[in-house]
């Protein structure tokens, strides 16, 4: 069936498919998406698609409808059932077939969506498939004249856990007490399978799978959603706290004091560990990651490659450069040995290995990777692209005479020298300008933020 281009574009976004269930996404819609995705994958030689889903109430029926769309186009479906997104990537790599994960990640309960990948967990973005799918769903997906595919079920959870434990050996670390907030998301499903049986005392919080998120939104990027984990770490005397988002592909870390650890610092730690295994390797970082990361990589003899924000860009750079690891400010961490895909669990295991391999506290360990003060991401609402562009150019004009360099790889990045810089860019999904700033001191960060926001919010 044909749909309006506007309604389809509102759901098939730059990186994935996402919208409100019953209003923007329903079984008919995802059946069409499944059919178009199958056509695209069949044209590239695929014979099957692996499908997984999170714990949202709508996920089982939507994933089943998607499977119907795939099989109607002659491809088989391997259904892995409940899964984290990185578990789906594992299945895509293991089976060497394209994949579809039904999740809306950290979004509220009324949302759902689909993260798509090619065989070997390779990305599907706007320019690498989503635009084609959007156009076909808009005009109507052509019927397939051949025989329908079949659906089979496969449990890959144990294999996923075994594979990760083969990448990071935790068996010899000192015993650690680990508080984990699964946020009623898929971390409650994967943490026991991956970390069970290791020298870790897991203190669980909100492990019950519940797509209505009764305790807090499964978005650890928001400080309010870390409060319960911070309290649990302090009360239980845990050595470390881990918080997963709804589909458990991102992991945030809290130290023994209950203080959040910046994802840039985690990126630096993991980069150092990967470079120790593979000297001279390439590390990817996005342009709003702390400069601590490229400085450490170059100091360790590695090659640091800077990229735009967004997983499709990072994954493309991982593939193009053969990078061993990549990290983003949003706590997405990508591993060559995990098919170039992101895994919050694997990043957490690296931190546990580093912490458990020495006697000090996590706060002491992470101090080595925290050289600058940072603003975090600060959003300003501007309702039109024209207004966003106008304010960005006004900011550039204000700083041009003071800047060491200005580039437009993603929005505008202004380097003021001596470790002080900021990036201002438009959101891909919301009417927002996003500001990130870094400087040697918190006072320096505050001064930059105040000056930029005075222009943006004028």
Secondary structure, DSSP 8 states (H G I E B T S, - for coil): ----HHHHHTTB-SSSEEEEBTTTB-HHHHHHHHHHHHHHHHHTT--EEEEEE-S-TTHHHHHHHHHHHHHHTT-EEEEEEE--HHHHHHHHHHHTSEEEEE--TTS-TTEEEEEEEEGGGEE--GGGTHHHHHHHHHH------S----EEE---HHHHHHHHHHHS--TTS--EEEEEE-TTSTHHHHHHHHHTTSSEEEEEES-S--TT-SSS-S-TTSGGGGHHHHHHHHHHT-SEEEEE-TTSS-EEEE-TTS-EE-HHHHHHHHHHHHHHHSTT-EEEEETTS-HHHHHHHHHTT-EEEEE-SSHHHHHHHHHHHT-SEEE-TTS-EEEGGGTT-B-HHHHHHHHHHHHHTSSS-HHHHHHTT--SEE---EEEE--SHHHHHHHHHHHHHHHGGG-SEEE-SSSEEEEEETTEEEEEEE-SSSSEEEEEEEESSHHHHHHHHHHHHHHHT-
